[in-house]
Amino acid sequence: MGLAHTVLQAVRGDDAVLILALSNADGTATDLTGKTVTWAAKANPADADPALGPYTAIVLDALAGTCKVTIPRAATAATSGWAYAWDAQMTDGSLKEPVARGVLVILDGYTA
């Protein structure tokens, strides 16, 4: 399983919709058929609990390896930092493995 490292962005106080395209080490799409993907972010990777999530992703196209994570505006509004380490984990039965990771940047909104 290839572990992509991706920078994602969200606006503080807005709903955030994140689209993840997961791929294997050889570049082919990760087959999400029958699998569950969860996403979470921490202010510090050593923290015991995530600052955001965990959220269960909605699979958009299982064979293409795409899924969607929605972070509600109340959660982004409650953030105090601007950069969070995130990861996505795929569960298939009893097997759980990381499939992507990166940094979530929280931007301040400019309109009400």
N, C-alpha and C positions, 0 to 999 in steps of 0.2 A: 504494500500500500504506500503510495507516494504521499508525502505530507506537504501540502502546499502552505506557503506562508504569505498571507494576504493582508493588506491594509484595507480596512472597511471604515466608513464614516457614518455618523448619525448626528442629528441636530438635537441638542438638549431641549427637552420639553415637547418634542414631536414624536409621533410613532415612527419607528424605523423598520423598514422592510429590507432584509438582507437576502440576496440570492447567492447561493453557493453552488458552484460547479465542481464536483468532486472527481478526482482522477487518480488512477493507479500510477505506480512508479514508472510504467512504460508509456504513460501519457494517455492511455485509453480511459474512457469514462468508468467510474465506479458504478457497478450495478447495485441499485438500491432496492431491488425487488425483495419484498418481505422483510426489509430492514428498518430500523428506527434510527434517526439521527437526532442527537441532542446538542445544543449549543449553550455555552456559558462564557462569561467574561469576569476577570478578576482585576482589581486595581494593582495587585501584586501577585505574581504567580504562586508565591508561597502562602498566600491567604488560605485559610481553611474553607471558607465559603465564598461563592461568587458574588460579585456586586450586581451582576445582571444575569438572570436566569437561575437555573437551567430552563431552556425553552425547547420544546419538541418541534422539529422542523416538519413542514408539510412537503412531501415529495411531489415535485412538479412533473418530472419525467424520470422514472426509475432507471431506464436503460441509458439515458444520457447523463445520469448522476447529478441531476439538478434538484435542489430543494430550496425552500423559502423559510426564513426565520423572521418572525414579527416580534419586535420589542415594543411594548406599550409605552405611550408618552409619559405615563406616571413613573415608569422605571427610568427613562432617560432624564426626566426632570429631577429625579432624586440623586443623580450622579454628582459627585463633587470634583472629580478629577477630569482630565481631558484625554488620557490614554489608558486603555485597558487591554490586558493580554486575554485573547479569546482562544477557545478551541472547540472543535466539533468532534463528537464521538459517535461511532456507528455501532449499533447493537444488532447482532444476529443470533438469536437464541441466547445462549449463555456467554457468547464471545462479545466482548466490548473492546473496541480499538479506536485510537485517534485517527481521524481522516483529514483534518485540516486545522491550521492554527494561524495566528497572526496578531495584529494590533487593531483595536477598535478606537478610532479617534472621535471624541465627542466635541462637536463644534457648538459655539453659542449661537442661538438664533438671532436674527436681525429684525424680525417683524413680530408683531403681537399675534 
